[in-house]
Amino acid sequence: MAKKNTIRVRQVKSGIGYSKDQKATLVGLGLRRMHQVVELEDTPSVRGMVNKISHLVVVESAE
């Protein structure tokens, strides 16, 4: 079975002061607190969500 590509996303800035849809995107990615790291499947939809809030998160490659 082939291993699925994943990315690690770390929240580095708070969602306070940003629009509701950006806060909802953080929650949709599974990020609830500062410096939390989640490992997500590398799909176009996840990449789009990360791109929308790129000023709040840092993407690390998962190995």
N, C-alpha and C positions, 0 to 999 in steps of 0.2 A: 504494500500500500504506500502510495506517495505521501510524503510529509507536506502538509499545507504550509504555505508561507504565512508568517505572522509578523506583526509589528508591535513594539511596546510603546505606549503613549503615557507620558507623565504630565500631570497638570502642574504648571509652574506659576500660574497667575490666577487670582480669584475671578469668579464670574460676576462679582458684585459690581454694579455700575454698567453692566452690558445688557443688551436686549434680552427679552424672554426667550427668543428662539435660540440665542447663543447659549443661554443657561440650559435650555432643554437639550441642546446638542451635547453638552458636557454630560448630562445625566444619561442620555441615550448611548454614549460611549462607555458608561459605567463609572465615570469619574464623579466622586462625591466630595472629596476633600483635597486640600493642597498636597502636593508631592506624592499623591497616590499614583501607582503605576498599574495599568491594565494591559494585558496581552490580547490582541485582537487579530482576527483573520485579515489578511491583506487583500481586500476586495475593493473594487471601484467605489462602492457606496461608503465604505469606511474611510477611504482616502478623501472622498468629498466632504465628509463630516469633519475630518481632521483639518482639511484645508479651510473650512469655514471658520474654525476657531484656532487657527495656527498661531495667533498672538497670545493664546492662553496655554498652549501645550508645547511639548517637545517630543519629537518622534525619535525613537531609538530602534535600531534593528534588533530583532530577537534571534538569538542563535542557539 
